[in-house]
Each structure stands twice: as C-alpha cells, then as structure tokens.
Amino acid sequence: MDTNKIDFFILDEGEEAIGLEEYQIYWRIDEPTANKIDEEEVVLDTDFELDLSAAFTPGQKGTLSYKVTLEDGSDLPDWMEFDSSKFILSSTTPDEKGEETILIVATEDIGTECEDLFPSNQQTFKFVIIEDDKSGASLMKFCSLLMFLVLFIVF
C-alpha cells in the first residue's frame, strides 16, 4: 500500500512547536465493482449472445478489460467465444444439455488483475443449456392435461 509522511506540529499560543506527530496516509484506489449476472438459460443448438460490458463498474482508472474463462481458469469450450473488444460472449450451443460456470476477471488499465487486487470483484455465472419448451416435455404436459380432462368428463 502506498504511504506518504506528513509532519504535524502542535503549536502553543506563542506559536512555538511543542510536539511533532507522524502520520501515515494510505491512498485508496477506487476498486471496480462486480454487477451481478443472473444465470443464463440457452436452448439447445441455438445461437446466443450476451453483452458483458456491464459486468463490472469501473473503479478509479475507469477502463477495464475482461478475461473470460471457465470457473477453473481453463479455456472456454470450442463452441463458445468471447470478443474482448466488444465484451460479447457468444456461442452456438451444442446439441446436448449441460452447464458451464463462467469466470470473468476484470483488469484495470493500470495492469493489475482484479482477482489479485480485489478478490471480491471477480464473478462467476452459470450458463445452462436447456431443451426447447416446444420439445417433448411440453407435449407430455399437454397429453397429461388432456388425459385428466377426459377422465374428469367421463367420470
């Protein structure tokens, strides 16, 4: 942490120094603040884009860059990519259900990663691949409702 020394003199009424105190001043860096990203649900085998430009509110320096990986720090899957110039996470989801936890690490333009300087200001969110509601699950619900109505009318 940066410090500076200030000499502080205590004067009597005759303005003669009667004491000297030493203080340390700590410079506070306004840190970037994480803005919560909700879980994203994406339908199987569809195109998807998510704008991450508001994932953090910049701190004192005002300019952030993002590194986007899986939660364990490994690269994103082949079917997902992050455009760092536009802050856009995009993908064509695979044709099977699944879930990935995405880690976003912001770097202040002074070159220090937020995960090193401000551990609470990195964030993760879940990217969940789901079946389309127009699939068999909706058909099953409809058939169950129809069967219930038929039984209700008959009896």
Residue, then its C-alpha position, 0 to 999 in steps of 0.5 A: m500500500d502506498t504511504n506518504k509522511i506528513d509532519f504535524f506540529i502542535l503549536d502553543e499560543g506563542e506559536e512555538a512547536i511543542g510536539l511533532e506527530e507522524y502520520q501515515i496516509y494510505w491512498r485508496i484506489d477506487e476498486p471496480t465493482a462486480n454487477k451481478i449476472d443472473e444465470e443464463e438459460v440457452v436452448l439447445d443448438t441455438d445461437f446466443e449472445l450476451d453483452l458483458s460490458a456491464a459486468f463490472t463498474p469501473g473503479q478509479k482508472g475507469t477502463l477495464s478489460y475482461k478475461v473470460t474463462l471457465e470457473d477453473g481458469s481453463d479455456l472456454p469450450d470450442w463452441m463458445e467465444f468471447d470478443s474482448s473488444k466488444f465484451i460479447l460472449s457468444s456461442t452456438t450451443p451444442d446439441e446436448k444439455g449441460e452447464e458451464t460456470i463462467l469466470i470473468v476477471a476484470t483488469e484495470d488499465i493500470g495492469t493489475e488483475c482484479e482477482d489479485l487486487f480485489p478478490s471480491n470483484q471477480q464473478t462467476f455465472k452459470f450458463v445452462i443449456i436447456e431443451d426447447d419448451k416446444s420439445g417433448a416435455s411440453l407435449m407430455k404436459f399437454c397429453s397429461l392435461l388432456m388425459f385428466l380432462v377426459l377422465f374428469i368428463v367421463f367420470 
